[in-house]
Amino acid sequence: MTPVFPESEPPLPDAPGAPAPWPILLVLNYLKETLAADPLAPLVMGLKRSLKAGAALHTGLERVAPGPVRLQSGRYVLFACLQLDTLVDALPDFERASQVHAFVRACVEGSVPRRTLWRQVLACRGLTLGQRLKALRILQNLDRLVRDTEALLDTPERRRFFRDTLGALITAVVEDMNLEARARDTLVALAPEYPAMGLSGLEVLWLLQGRPLEEILAYRQVLGQGEQLARLEDDVLEVWKAFQELPDEAAVEARVDRRNLILRHAKNLGWTMRASLTEACRIAGFVEQRLEGALGGIEDAATARELRRVVTFFPTYVDMMIGQHRVAAPARAEAAEPPSAPRLAV
């Protein structure tokens, strides 16, 4: 595929300046948000990721009254997405990620007695001792999440919806490590069903608040588009930071997470990392434009505001870090779209 922005053009500009550090009270509030869901979260995720997790939870739940609904919604995102991704990200290969996935599925499905499963995790030789202990903590968290959440749901249909949503998120987080299956990934082949950024936490919140399942499903497409944009922005931020700190393309390639779509795109199409980064910003502009159109078409104003707050949180955070970088789609977008533009399955 021919780059939309040739490498002879100016590269993505540097940010105008580093953002000011978070105020200490804000940092404490974010950490408090994470610790309320899991007091041992820093041991599983580290302090930096725990603060970022708290920021995400605070943004998504700041207007939800304290209580079981708020707590379980936050735990869903923290346990099934952020903590599990931290563990999987540290594993050297998909074989070990699959071992963790098997343990997590057995826990969520209740197919293995709890104590038997704990013993199996602690005896797993494919994981280091530290990884086993983190996996055990995540399993204990997920076990509590399932039991406490299902106790709040009043029908088998709503409990099944919760388990299906939870299972899809867990599978997506783990399958992202399957680099063999994703060997040909490019930026213009975004997984339309990709749910691993945790935005389905809003569905769980609505589920616990009693919204009808049909109404929840009606907004899944918007959340899916938000997932796509969040995933792109996560990868853009990682590559941009690497370019700020390292002297050349080879060093950037070595630094970036092997799952990064910008890295995969560059390797599969023979592009430089900077050209791939510029393309990611262009495609993010298309995804953002489509997301804005979907948000603008929502008739219920309160729901639209809630969705907007959730799906724009991470892109806004990235803008704070590196400046405005998404390339606005041209008036005649059809002429500039890549041959296989990202599509969202309904």
Long-range contacts (C-beta under 8 A, 24 or more apart in sequence): 1-186, 1-188, 1-269, 1-338, 1-339, 3-271, 3-275, 3-278, 3-279, 4-278, 4-279, 4-282, 4-336, 4-338, 5-275, 5-278, 5-279, 5-282, 6-275, 7-272, 7-274, 7-275, 9-278, 11-274, 11-277, 11-278, 12-240, 12-274, 12-277, 12-278, 12-281, 12-325, 13-323, 14-244, 14-322, 14-323, 15-240, 15-321, 15-322, 15-323, 16-323, 19-320, 19-321, 22-51, 27-51, 29-54, 29-58, 30-54, 30-55, 30-57, 30-58, 33-57, 33-58, 33-61, 33-74, 34-78, 36-71, 36-74, 37-71, 37-74, 37-75, 37-78, 37-79, 38-75, 38-78, 38-79, 38-83, 38-141, 40-137, 41-78, 41-83, 43-134, 43-137, 44-83, 44-86, 44-87, 44-134, 44-137, 44-138, 45-82, 45-83, 45-86, 46-86, 49-82, 49-86, 53-77, 53-78, 53-82, 55-317, 56-82, 56-198, 56-313, 56-314, 59-309, 59-310, 59-313, 60-201, 60-202, 60-205, 60-309, 60-310, 60-313, 61-205, 63-306, 64-205, 68-148, 68-152, 68-208, 69-152, 69-205, 69-208, 69-209, 72-145, 72-148, 72-149, 72-152, 72-204, 72-208, 73-201, 73-204, 73-205, 73-208, 74-201, 75-141, 75-144, 75-145, 75-148, 76-145, 76-149, 76-166, 76-201, 76-204, 77-198, 77-201, 78-141, 79-138, 79-141, 79-142, 79-145, 80-142, 80-145, 80-166, 80-169, 80-170, 80-173, 80-198, 81-169, 81-173, 81-196, 81-197, 81-198, 81-201, 82-198, 83-137, 83-138, 83-141, 84-138, 84-170, 84-173, 84-174, 85-173, 85-196, 86-134, 87-131, 87-134, 87-135, 87-138, 88-173, 88-174, 88-176, 88-177, 89-177, 89-257, 89-259, 90-131, 91-127, 91-131, 91-177, 93-177, 94-177, 94-178, 94-179, 94-180, 95-126, 96-126, 96-127, 96-131, 97-174, 97-177, 97-178, 98-174, 99-124, 99-126, 99-127, 100-127, 100-135, 100-174, 101-170, 101-171, 101-174, 103-135, 103-139, 104-138, 104-139, 104-142, 104-170, 104-174, 105-167, 105-170, 107-139, 107-142, 107-143, 107-146, 108-142, 108-146, 108-163, 108-166, 108-167, 108-170, 110-146, 114-143, 149-204, 149-208, 152-208, 153-207, 153-208, 157-213, 158-207, 158-213, 161-207, 161-213, 161-216, 162-204, 162-207, 165-200, 165-203, 165-204, 165-207, 166-204, 168-195, 168-200, 169-195, 169-196, 169-198, 169-200, 172-196, 176-259, 177-259, 179-258, 179-259, 182-259, 182-264, 183-268, 184-268, 185-261, 185-264, 185-265, 185-268, 186-261, 186-264, 186-265, 186-268, 186-269, 187-232, 187-261, 187-262, 187-265, 187-276, 187-279, 187-280, 187-283, 187-338, 188-283, 188-338, 188-339, 188-340, 188-341, 188-342, 189-340, 189-342, 190-228, 190-231, 190-232, 190-261, 190-283, 190-287, 190-342, 192-224, 192-228, 192-342, 192-343, 192-344, 192-345, 193-224, 193-345, 194-224, 194-227, 194-228, 194-231, 195-224, 195-227, 196-227, 196-231, 197-226, 197-227, 197-230, 197-231, 197-234, 197-314, 199-223, 199-226, 199-227, 199-230, 199-310, 199-311, 202-306, 202-307, 202-310, 219-298, 219-303, 219-307, 220-346, 221-294, 221-344, 221-346, 222-291, 222-294, 222-295, 222-298, 222-307, 222-311, 223-307, 223-310, 223-311, 224-344, 224-345, 225-287, 225-290, 225-291, 225-294, 225-311, 225-344, 226-291, 226-307, 226-310, 226-311, 226-312, 228-287, 228-342, 228-344, 229-284, 229-287, 229-288, 229-291, 229-311, 229-314, 229-315, 230-311, 230-314, 230-315, 231-261, 232-261, 232-280, 232-283, 232-284, 232-287, 233-284, 233-314, 233-315, 233-318, 234-314, 234-318, 235-260, 235-261, 235-262, 235-280, 236-262, 236-277, 236-280, 236-281, 236-284, 236-318, 236-322, 236-325, 237-318, 237-321, 237-322, 239-263, 239-273, 239-276, 239-277, 239-280, 240-277, 240-321, 240-322, 240-325, 241-321, 243-273, 243-274, 243-277, 249-273, 249-274, 281-325, 281-326, 281-327, 282-327, 282-336, 283-338, 283-342, 284-315, 284-325, 284-326, 284-327, 285-326, 285-327, 285-328, 285-329, 286-329, 286-333, 286-337, 286-341, 286-342, 287-342, 288-315, 288-326, 289-328, 289-329, 289-333
